[in-house]
Amino acid sequence: MTSSLSLRPITGWSGNKDYFTFREYDKFDPEAVIDVLDGKVAGVMFRGMVAPEVAANISQRFWDSPHRKVRGVEAPGYYIGAYTWNKPTGQYLDEAEEANPILRDLLDVPNDPMKEFYAGLGSSLAKRGAVVRPAEHEGRSAAIALFRSWHGRGAFALEPHDDDSQCSDPQMADFERNRVFGNPIAALNICLENEGGGGRLVYWNIQPDLESKRRLGVEYTGSPYPHECLVDVESKWIDVHAGDVYVFNGAHVHAVEPNTTERQTRTTLAAMMAYADPQNVVTWS
Ligand SMILES: O=C(O)CCC(=O)C(=O)O
């Protein structure tokens, strides 16, 4: 049962108006992604970065795949890939090892947007003496991506959550990702389909502090934050269309708005990344 104590407003860090914005671009600019990694801006949106036929081709491959799985109550929907949330390192890496060949096969298409994204980001980081690569542990690697289609039927298709709490999960203390904790978490999302209305990203101007996370029991999971705790927090509702690629600081509480009808589907291809040290941006899913 939720106590009135846990429903107190969330406290934490909020950015000023120069920071708390989603900068819009009409083509990919990897330097803008580095601004998110550096914590200079909350989010960046590359409108129409993926051509409609490429997005449609990849989303069709997702829906047709025999490897598509159902995800449970914490984030209802369908997915292909592996996710780190609330599990030990060994389990995640086993799942990543199984998922990576499937993901490579699904993305073996002309103009793979992940390849384009990492090639651009890699070149920009190289000028700073840094690389982007999957997080590792004892010679094993993180999953390269995660396909998802959220289908929560409540106030949100995906409940309000943050992406940085899980980086301090003791179950994964030995995983290289643990080194990113405290740095901005850049959440990469490539929208493959979102026909009709709804499906916006809801993004609150708060990075919850440890006291709030502990009070709500989300210190290591970052999920879910009760809606009641967020009503007074500034928010942005970001329109998302097929072909858009967006990157935002996942340490802020965020959620996904439901589509307007149950038959609509909103499918994205995602990964997360952050500096483990000044020379290494590591990725995971
Ligand atoms: O689909 C989106 O726009 C955001 C997804 C998200 O919040 C997540 O995967 O943590």
The ligand as an ORCA input file, in Angstrom:
! r2SCAN-3c Opt
* xyz 0 1
  O      10.009      5.124    -25.849
  C      10.387      6.187    -25.365
  O      10.179      7.284    -25.899
  C      11.113      6.190    -24.036
  C      11.418      4.817    -23.542
  C      11.946      4.788    -22.155
  O      11.672      5.635    -21.375
  C      12.820      3.724    -21.686
  O      13.036      2.753    -22.383
  O      13.346      3.832    -20.548
*
